[in-house]
């Protein structure tokens, strides 16, 4: 089960490399972050993602990212 707090921290500190996307199982997006990390655009997107994850309700996060895993 994925943690909202862990995802937000990955987005803040390692988001430019797409680590938070790999953690969420979105490998395609994670690879795009890795390919373009040198442009710093993924870092800006990850900063935006950080705020989205922080302000997202726990119920919405669980519905979006944890129900698809099938526990």
FIMIVEX-180267 format. One record per residue (C-alpha): residue number from 1; x, y, z. Coordinates in steps of 0.02 Angstrom, whole numbers. Layout:
REM residues N
<k: NUM, c1: X, c2: Y, c3: Z>
...
END
This chain:
REM residues 71
<k: 1, c1: 0, c2: 0, c3: 0>
<k: 2, c1: 74, c2: 164, c3: -55>
<k: 3, c1: 90, c2: 309, c3: 66>
<k: 4, c1: 36, c2: 486, c3: 22>
<k: 5, c1: 172, c2: 560, c3: 134>
<k: 6, c1: 309, c2: 453, c3: 55>
<k: 7, c1: 249, c2: 499, c3: -119>
<k: 8, c1: 250, c2: 685, c3: -76>
<k: 9, c1: 426, c2: 674, c3: -3>
<k: 10, c1: 489, c2: 581, c3: -157>
<k: 11, c1: 411, c2: 716, c3: -266>
<k: 12, c1: 493, c2: 855, c3: -165>
<k: 13, c1: 668, c2: 784, c3: -147>
<k: 14, c1: 689, c2: 662, c3: -293>
<k: 15, c1: 550, c2: 718, c3: -408>
<k: 16, c1: 666, c2: 785, c3: -541>
<k: 17, c1: 720, c2: 606, c3: -572>
<k: 18, c1: 541, c2: 541, c3: -571>
<k: 19, c1: 563, c2: 431, c3: -418>
<k: 20, c1: 387, c2: 471, c3: -357>
<k: 21, c1: 315, c2: 410, c3: -523>
<k: 22, c1: 411, c2: 246, c3: -511>
<k: 23, c1: 348, c2: 228, c3: -331>
<k: 24, c1: 169, c2: 249, c3: -392>
<k: 25, c1: 195, c2: 119, c3: -528>
<k: 26, c1: 191, c2: 246, c3: -670>
<k: 27, c1: 351, c2: 184, c3: -752>
<k: 28, c1: 321, c2: 270, c3: -919>
<k: 29, c1: 310, c2: 441, c3: -838>
<k: 30, c1: 460, c2: 399, c3: -729>
<k: 31, c1: 565, c2: 361, c3: -882>
<k: 32, c1: 514, c2: 526, c3: -962>
<k: 33, c1: 567, c2: 618, c3: -804>
<k: 34, c1: 736, c2: 528, c3: -812>
<k: 35, c1: 763, c2: 568, c3: -996>
<k: 36, c1: 727, c2: 754, c3: -975>
<k: 37, c1: 794, c2: 784, c3: -798>
<k: 38, c1: 937, c2: 890, c3: -866>
<k: 39, c1: 812, c2: 1022, c3: -926>
<k: 40, c1: 744, c2: 1049, c3: -748>
<k: 41, c1: 567, c2: 1042, c3: -819>
<k: 42, c1: 531, c2: 878, c3: -727>
<k: 43, c1: 590, c2: 962, c3: -565>
<k: 44, c1: 462, c2: 1100, c3: -589>
<k: 45, c1: 325, c2: 975, c3: -628>
<k: 46, c1: 376, c2: 873, c3: -475>
<k: 47, c1: 362, c2: 1029, c3: -366>
<k: 48, c1: 185, c2: 1050, c3: -431>
<k: 49, c1: 154, c2: 864, c3: -399>
<k: 50, c1: 215, c2: 887, c3: -220>
<k: 51, c1: 81, c2: 1016, c3: -185>
<k: 52, c1: -51, c2: 911, c3: -271>
<k: 53, c1: -8, c2: 761, c3: -161>
<k: 54, c1: -1, c2: 866, c3: -2>
<k: 55, c1: -172, c2: 943, c3: -30>
<k: 56, c1: -254, c2: 785, c3: -98>
<k: 57, c1: -369, c2: 700, c3: 26>
<k: 58, c1: -318, c2: 530, c3: 92>
<k: 59, c1: -475, c2: 451, c3: 21>
<k: 60, c1: -441, c2: 518, c3: -153>
<k: 61, c1: -258, c2: 464, c3: -146>
<k: 62, c1: -306, c2: 289, c3: -91>
<k: 63, c1: -440, c2: 275, c3: -225>
<k: 64, c1: -323, c2: 336, c3: -362>
<k: 65, c1: -162, c2: 245, c3: -317>
<k: 66, c1: -200, c2: 102, c3: -197>
<k: 67, c1: -359, c2: 21, c3: -261>
<k: 68, c1: -280, c2: -20, c3: -429>
<k: 69, c1: -145, c2: -127, c3: -348>
<k: 70, c1: -268, c2: -263, c3: -294>
<k: 71, c1: -181, c2: -275, c3: -124>
END
